[in-house]
Amino acid sequence: MIGLTGSVLTAPAVAGEPATGLVWGACPEDVVTKVVALRCATVPVPLDYGEPDGAQIEIMISRLASRSPGERRGVLMLNPGGPGSSGLAFADDLASFGIPASVLDRYDLIGMDTRGIGHSAPVSCGFTAGQDYLGNIPPYAVDESAVTEQAKIAKAVAEQCAAGDEDGRLRHVSTANMARDLDRIRAALGEEKASFLGYSYGSALGAAYASMFPERSDRIVLDSNIGDTHLDQDGMRRYALGMEQTFPDFAKWAAARHETYGLGRTPEQVRKTYFRLAAQLDEKPVNGIDGRLFRLATFAALYGKAKYGLTAQAWQSVRDGAGPGASRLAATAMPAPTDNAWSVFLAVTCNDVKWPTEVRAYQRAVAEDRERYPMYGAASANILPCAFWPYEQAEPPVEVVDEGQANVLVVQNRRDPVTPHRGGELLDAKFGDRSRLVSVDGSGHGVYVLGANACALNITTSFLVEGKLPRREVSCR
């Protein structure tokens, strides 16, 4: 690793003395809501929990107050995922998707920008348009030399992040510290316990909070799970498993519409079309789209069926060598850099756990997964800037605690491109008797409220409102 800085520190789980006297006011202008009105406040927390009386940063939170104070149970803290996504307006998002009124009666919904994001001491690696870096999902590597080339880019990104960390914040952006921030927020709100609803990376943050502060966690819902309290190399490589399991849903959809899109009369033919187009673009890009971007855009399309039509149109355009669909595919695959979001993703992912540092280890992983998961394995196994991260790991990743109250509901689609069903199984097994797994015969990323499965909606709502945890694992058709 290059330029190692910072000292090894094991910070306490105890979040320390709470903030008091929150001042609620209007949220910043960029917190746009469509359905509900939110109020915002800031909570001071230590930058470094190893020095709780040292430098402080402010975490901005939002509140959608309970509609029925007489029925109010407490607070439901929210996280939409990432790491790197702003959550200040997430209560409004859930309301617009139809979160049940009974949940809105029972809880104050608490959104937030977790540390490093948006209005909470934001961090920056200085990403700009035109960089070779295509984002935090590594590009598809056609051979060993492609991994070597990506390693050069990854190393430059790690150095760029370190050079831009003038305030020394980057090394303190971790899941463990975010969980400690959650407990400071709970205390600042005057609550003895806090409930939590988290999606995708939010499942890792919620699992960390329930493990570090089991006596202060109330009802915990973990949706679309990465499998632990952190994303590591195995978790990243499971993206390829997720694509293999979820792509057949798109292939079936496209095959049923062959007369319109001409991508294949059977799901097997659609799959062959994918490989043919990817290979063609590897040899000769079309309108700025190469095989790496084509694969990335198709992977992203599997997040939800609403994207299937645009994706099929884009495939047509790529096949025919022109057209508006190809341009939109390029925009989907390579959006303008979101500096803050990309920076937080790297900080959390690289700080949480040690990553292999030898390029050869990634070359071996790419070769293995290209065979095992041919659609996307050579991408998700490729090298990240974490291999060259300039900070030593401050503490071990949070270990899931299986002792304590049974208060964790793990909700998971069986076919999810980025957090496959295996992630839900892994996290449920780690929590043991504390959790129950609800498996949904569904496709895409996100189940509760964001999905359309009545069984999962009813079970999760019953748990949040009445505390009814299923006696055993549930499979929702």
N, C-alpha and C positions, 0 to 999 in steps of 0.2 A: 504494500500500500504506500501511497505517496503522501508526503507532508503531514504525518500524523501529529495532531495537536490535541490538547485537552487531557485532563487527568481522569483516571478510572475512579468512578464514584458509585457507591451503592446508596441510593436515596431511599428514605423511609417511605413505607406505604401510607403512613398517617399524613393527611393533607395539611395538618396544622391548624392554627387559629383561623376561624372564618372571618370573612368580611361582613360588615354590618351596615345598615342604613342605605340600601339600594335606592337609587334615584331613577325612577322610570320617566321616560320622555319619548318624544317622537324618534322613530328609527331613522337611520341615514336615508338619503334620497334614493340610493341605489337598491334599497330593500323594497322591491316592488311587490305589492300584493294585489290579488284579483278578487278575493272572496271575503277576507276578514281584515280587521284592523289590528295591528300589532303594536306593542310598546317595547322599548329597548332600554337596557341599562348595562353598566359595566361592572365587572367583578375583578378586583386586584388579586393576583396570584404571584407566587415567586417565579422568577425566571428559572431558577435552579432550586429544586426542593431540598437539595443537600445544604443549601444556605438560605433557609426560609426567611431570614431577616435581611437578606441582601436585595439585589435589584428586583423590582416588581414590574410585571406587565399587566395589561388589562385585557380581560376576555369579555367580548360583547355578547350579550344574550338577548333573546326576544321572548315575549310572553303573550300567549293567547289565553286569557283568563277563563276559568270555568264558567259555563253559562248558567250553572245552577249551584250556587255556593252551599246550599243545604245538602247537596249530594256529593260535594267535592271530597275526593280521597286524598289528593296531594298533587305532586308534579310528575309529569311524564316528559323526561328529557329526550330529545330527538337527535338523530344523526343520519344524514342522507347518504353517507359513504365517502368514497375518495380513496385514500386520504387526500384532501385538498378541496373538497366541495364546501361551499358556504351553506350553512344551515339556518341562517337568520330568518329566511322566508319559508322554511320547510313546513311549518304549521299551516301556512296558507296553501301550499302545494297539496298537503294531505286533505285539507278541507275541500279543495277544488276537485279532488278525486273521490270525495264522498266518505271521509272517515265517519264512522257512526256517531250520531248525536249523543249516544250514551257515553262514549269516550270523552266527548267534549264537555259533557256534564261532570264527569268524574274527575277530570284533571285540568290543571293549568298546563298547557303545552309549552314547553321551553325549548326554543331553538337556540342556535349559537353558531358563531364562528369559532371553532376550536383553535388553540394556539397556533400561530403562524399564518392563519387564514384571514383574508379580508380585513375586517376591522379589529382583529385580535393580534396585535404585534406582528404584522405580516412579514414573511421572509421572502427573499428573492435570490434566484441564481442568475438573473439577468438574461433569461431566454428571449430571443428576438426572432422575428421572421427571417427566413433565409438561412438559418443554421442547418447543418447536416442532421442534427438530432431530430428524429421524427416523433418523439414522445416517449412516454414511460413504458409502453409495451414494445419490447424490442422488435426490430424488423426481421423478416424471414431471411434466414441465412442459407443460400443455395449450396455452400460448401464451406470447408474449413477457412479458406482465405476470407470469406465474407465475415466470419466471426472475428478474425484478426483485424479487419478493417473497422468493424463495429467497436472493437476494444479501444482503438485509437480515439474514436468519437466519445465513447463512454468515459475514458480517462480525461479527456479535455473538458467534459461536462462536470466531472467531479472537481477538477481544478477550478473551473469557473465558479462553481457553487462556493468553494472555500474563499476565493478571492472576493466574492461579493458579500461575504458574511461579516460586514464591518461592525455590527452590533453584537456579535457573538451569540446570536439567537439560534442558529441553525442546529447546533448540536443538542439543544434542549427540546427540540420538537420530536416527541416520541409518544407512543401509545400509553406508556406508563404515566408520563407527565400529563397527558390529556385526561387520563382516568383520575389522577389527583385533582386536576382542575374541575372535573365533574363534581367531586366531593366538596370542593370549595364552593361551587355554585349551589349545591344542595344546602350547605350550611348558611350561605348568604341569603338564601330564600327562606330560612327559618324552618326547614323541614328535617324531621328525624330520619326519614328514609326518602329515597327517590326511585321512581320507576323509570324504565328506559325502553325506547323503541329505536333500533338501529338496523340499517340496511347495508349490505355489502361490507365495506370496511367498517361500517358502524357495528357489525356483528363482532368484530375483533375488539373494538373499543368497549362495547357492552360486556363482552366476556371478561375483559380486563377489570372493569369496574366491579362486576359481580364477584370476581376472585380476590381483588385487593380490599374491597369493602363489603364483604358478604353481609355483615350485620346492618349495613346502611342501604342495601339494595332491596327494593320492594318487588315489583313485578317486572321481569326482564324479558323482552321479546327480541330475538335475534333472527333477522330475515336475510336470506341469500348469503350464506356463511362461507367465509374463506377458510375455515377449519381450525383456527387457533386465535390467539390474541395478537398475531402478527402475520405478515406476509413474508414468507421465506422462499428459497429457490423451489422447493417442492410445490408450494402454493402457486407460484408463478407458472410452473410447468403444468399445473392442472388446468390452466386456460385452454391448453390444447385438447385435453380430455373433454372439457366443456364444449368445445366447438364440434368435436366428433359426435358427441351425444345430441347436440341441438341442431346441427345442420340438417339432419333428415326431416325435420319439421318444415324448413324452408324448401327442401328438395321436393317434398310431397306437395307443398303448396304450388310450386312452380310447375311441376309435372301436370297438375290438374289444370293449368292454364297454358299448356304448350301451344295451343292454337293462337294465343295472344302473344306470348313472349318467345316461343321457339327455342327453349332452353333444354328440352328433353321431354320425352313422353312418359318416362318413368323416373322415380327418384334416383335410380342408379345412373340413368343417362344424365340427369342434372349434375350429379356428383362428377361424372366424367367431363362435363362441360366446364366445371370449376377448375379441374386440373389442366384442361387444355388451354383455357384462357390465361391461367396463371403462368403456364410455361411459355405461351406466346409473348406475354408481357415481359417475362424474364429476358427474352431474346430481343424484343423490339417494343419499347414503351409506346403508348398511344396517348397523345395529348397530355403528356407529363405523368401518365400513370404507368408505373412499372409493376412487376409481380408482387413486390413487397406491399405497395399501397393497395392493390387489388385484394390481397389476402386480408389486410387489416380492415378494409372497409366491409368486406363480407363478414368477418368476425363481428364487427360492431353492429351489423344489421341484425344479428341473431339476438340482440338484447330485447327485441319486442316485435311482434308480428306487424305492427304499424309501419315498419320499415321495409317490409317484404316487397311491396310494389315498386318503390323507388329503386331498390336494389336490383330487381329483375330488369327494370328499364335501363339501369346503368350497365348491366351485363350485356344487354342488347347493343348498347352504344359502343362498348369495348369490342364486342364481337365484330361490329360493322366498321369500326375504326374512326368513328366520329359521333357527333350528336351531343345534345345538352346533358344527357344522362351521364356521359363520361366526365364532364366538368363537375357535376354535382358529386360524383363518386370521389373525385380527387379532393373536393372540399371536405367531404365526410372523412376520408382516410387521413388527410393531413390538414387539420384546421389550423388557424393562426395560433401560434404558441400562447398558452395561458400561463404566463410566467409564475404567478403565485401558486396556482394549483399544481403545476408540474414540480415546482420547488418543494412544496409540502409533501407531495407523494414521495419524492426521493428522500427527504429528510426523515420521515417516519419509517419508510421501508428500510433505509440503510442504517438508521440508528437503532432500530429495534433488535436486529439480529445480525450475526456475522455472516457474510457472504463469501463464497469461494473467491480467492484472489488470483488464481492461475487461469490464464486464458485457455489453457489446454483442458481444464475441467469443463468449461463451457462448450468447447469443441466436441468433447465426448458426449455431453448431454444433448447437444444439437443432433449429433449422429444417431443417438439412441431414439430420440423422440421423432426424428424425421421418419423413421421406420415404424415406430409404435403409433404415432398420431400424424399421418402424412399430410393432413390438411393444414395444420398450424404448429406442429411440434417444433419445427426448426425456427420458429419465431419466439415462442414463449420460453424456450430453453436458452435463447441467446443471451449475450452478456449485457448487464446493466451497469450504470455508474457506481452502484454499490460495491462492485469489485475493486474500485479505486477510492472508496470514500475516505476523506481526509481526517475523520474523527474516530477515535477509539470508542468502542462500545462502553457506555457509562454503567450499564447494569444488564443482567440477563433479561431475556424476554419474560413477560409476566406468565407465570404458570397457572393454568386453569385449576381452580380449587373445587374438588368434588364433595367437600364436607360442608354441611349447612342446610338451610331451608331449601325445599324443592320449589323453586320460584323462577325457573328459566324455561321459556318456550322457544324451541328451535324450529323455524319454519323454512321450508326449502322446496323449490321446484325440482322435479326429477331431471329436467333438461334446462340447464342454465349455462350460457357460453363462458362466463367469467368466474362464476362460483358454482361449479357443478355439484350435484347431489352428494358427492363424496365429502365435500366440506361440511355439510350438515351432519353427516354420519360421524365424522371425526370429532366435531365439537360436542355433539351429544354424548359420545362415548367418554370424552374427557370429563364432562360434568357428572357422569354417572347418574345416581338417583336424584340429583338436583334438577335434571332437565327431562323434557319430553320432546321427541322429534315428530313433527307433522310434515309428512312427505306429500307433495302435490303433483298429480299427473298433469303437469303444466309445462309450458315452454317460455323461456325468457328470464329476465333479471328483475326480481321483485315480486312478492306474493301479496302481503297484507295491504289492502286498500288499492295498491298499484296494480294488482292482478284481478282476475275475474272468477276465482274459485270460491263458491259459496261456502263450502265445507271449511276451508282454511279461514275465511273471513269470520264465520260464526265461532269457531274454536278460539281464535285469537281475541276476538271481542269479548267473549265470555271470560277469558282469562284476565284481560285488562280490567273489565268492569266488575266481575264477581270473584275473581281469584280462582276460578275453576281450572286447574291443571289436569289434562287427561291422565287417566290412570296408567295408560300404556301408550306406546307409539301409535300414531294414527296415519293411515294412508288415505288421502283424499282423491277421489276420482274426478 
